[in-house]
C-alpha cells in the first residue's frame, strides 16, 4: 500500500514537472516566435508550409508538430537540440539559416529541451511539406557545410559578470531565442549576418528593419526603457507604432512576454554601444514636398511631424523615417500600413495607401521633405526608387 | 385592370428595381477617370455649349465664367464616357411618364439628348437669326433663348427644350464644382469662389479659430499647382 502511494506521488510529481516544462517551453517558443514561420496562412499552427522569400529563392517552413511521418514526432531531444543549436537535422540534413539556428545556438540546453517538450505536447498534424524548394545550386544542402564553417559561430550565451541580471537576461533573449538580428542586422552576400554591424538595421523582404542601437538618428537614442517595453507589449510606444513584419512579431511574440523579460530586453538594447553615424546635414526640402505633406499627411502626422500617441506615428526623430535605405518608407506610402493589434491596444490603427493618388515624383518629393524636416536628416529618395517599389516590393 | 392599379404596380416594380440597383452599386470608390480619348461634341456643338455655359455662369471680376472654368470640357468628357451612355442606369422599356420624384425617365441617354437638342437649337437659331449659330449671337440674344427654354415658352423642333435646359444647367454646375480631375472647375475656380478647401482630411487645427479666414488653398484629388513647383 505504501509502495502504491509512493508510486502515485512520484507519477504526480513527475507529471507536474513535465507540465511545468511544457508551460515553460510554450513561453520560450513564444520568445522565438516559432509559430510565425512554421504556420502557413490559414494553416494549422506549427504545421509548416509558409513560403519564406529569401534572396536565394522561396523556402517552405517545416512541419514541427509531433506527426511522425510529416513532422518531427520521431526526433529525440538530442536530435532536436542539434537541429536548433547546430543547424543539422536528423539524417545530416543541414538547415538553411532562414531558421535562425545561428541565434538559437546561444540558448541554453534546458530551454531548447523545454521547447521540444512543448512541441511534443501538441496534437500531431499530418502535413507533408516540400522543404527543399530552392533553385539550383542552393538546393544542395551540403553547401551549408561551407556556409557554417565560414559564418556560423556556435556556442551558448555567457553571462557577463560585470553586468546586472536584467542586462544578462536581456542579452540572452535578444541574441538568442528572440533572434532580433535576423531582421535588424544587415546581411552579407551569402545571407549571413554582418556581425560588425550587429543590430544596426537591415533590409529584408523589401522592409528596412531600423537599427536597435542607441544611435540618435537611425536607432533608439530617443527611447526610454518604458517606451520600448510599451512598444513591445502593446505595439505602441515611444511615439511609434509597430507595423509591417514587426506588427506580426508584437502580436505573436513580444506582447505575450513577461514585463521582466521585456524590460530586460530594453535594458540590454539601450546599453549597447551606439552605431557610429555618419554626420548628415539635412538636404534642402523641396517646396513641392512641403505642399504635399501639408495636404495629404499633416492631418494625421501633424504639421511638425509630431504624430498622435497610440494612433499616428511621429515622423520627427523616427529611425524608420531617417533609415539609410528608404524602402520601408516608400512601401508604407504606396501600400499603406496597419499597426499591430494587441489585447492592450486592440484597434490596429491603419494608414491608407497612396499608390493611385501620388505619382513617383510626388512621393519622392514628400519623402525628401519628411526625411529632412523638424531636425530629421537623410538622403532624399529618387523617383526611380519609388517606381521599383511599385513593381516588386519584396 | 384599372389604370390606378397599373400605375401602382409600375411604381412598386420601379422602387424594387431602385433598391436592387442601389444595393449593386454600393459606395463608389473608382480610380480617377482618364480623359476620354475622343471628344463627344462636334466643333459647332462645342462652340454652342461653351457659349451657353458662359451665360449660365457668366464671368465677373473675381471669378472666371463657365467657359474659362472648363464646364464645356467637363460636359464633353462626361458625354463621351459612361454617363453619356447611361452605363449605370436600367435602360429598357417600359418607359413610363414618371412623377417628378422619380427623376428622368427618358429612353434617351444624355449623349442622345444633347445631340438631339443641340441639332434642334442650331436649326432654331439658323431660322430665327438669318443663318447664324448660337455662339455667334450677342449675349442678350443667347440669354433670351436660354430663358425661353427654361420657362418652356421657346419650343425647339423635335426636342424637349425645357428638359434640355434643366440637364444643361445641372451639368454646368457639376462642371463648375466637381473635382478638377474631371475637366471642369479649372484651377479650382468654383471652390475658390465659395471658399471650399477641397479634399482636405482634417480641420482640428482650425475648429476653434472663429471668424478667421481658413489659410490653406484648396486642393483637388490630383493635388494643386504647388505640388509641382521646382525645388
Interface residues (C-beta under 8 A of the other chain):
Chain A: X284 X286 X287 X288 X289 X291 X292 X294 X295 X296 X299 X300 X303 X356 X357 X361 X362 X365
Chain B: X31 X32 X200 X201 X202 X204 X205 X216 X219 X221 X223 X224 X226 X227 X228 X229 X230 X231
